[in-house]
Amino acid sequence: MKRFQFVRNEDVSGVSGVGVVFEGIQFTDGTVVIRWLSKLRTTAVYASIEELEAIHGHEGKGHVEWIDA
């Protein structure tokens, strides 16, 4: 398993803010689980890191920073 955080450079929705907006983990089979750090703390599951980035990356306005090598 590998931990990461997601850093948003620009908040296009005006909801989640900028900086580290959620934490996550990628399991050995590629599945990703995230936990939002906003006021409404929700948890979500994605099939892959690529899927997560396609949904939340907002065309390069956010990115994954790996905590574990």
N, C-alpha and C positions, 0 to 999 in steps of 0.2 A: 504494500500500500504506500501511496505517496500523498503527502499533504501539500496544499497550495492555498494561496489567497488570490482574490481577483481584485485588481486595481482599476478603477474607473478614472480616466483622465478628464472626461466631460460627461455630464449627466444629461443626456438628450431627453429623457422623460421627465426630469424635474422631481423624481421620487426618491431615488436611492442615494443621491449625492455623489461626491468624488472621493478619491482615496480608496482604501480597502473597503469594499462593500459586501463581500461575503467570503467565507472560508469554505474549503472543500477537501475532499479526499478522493483519490482515484484508486479503485481496487485493482487487483492483479488481472482481472478479466476485462478491464477497460471501463467498467461502470463508474460513474461519477455521482457523488452526493455532495450537495452544497447546503450551507446554512447562512441565510441573510443576516447581516448585522444591523439592519435598519430597525426602526421602531416596531414594525410588524415582522417579527422574526419567524420566517417560514423556512421549510426544508424542502428540497426538490431533488429528484433523481433523473439522471441523463444517461443515455446509452454509451456516450464517449465524450472525451474532452473536446473533440472537434464539434460535436453537436452543441455542447455548452457554449463554446466560443461563437458559433454561428448565431445563436439566440441572443447572447448577452454581450458580445463584443462590440456591437453597434459600429461595424465597419472600422475597427481599429481604435475606437475611443475607450476601450478597456482591454485588459490583458491578464493572463495567468502568470503569477510569480510562484515558482515552485519553492517550497520550504525544504523538502527532502530531495536528495539527489536521485 
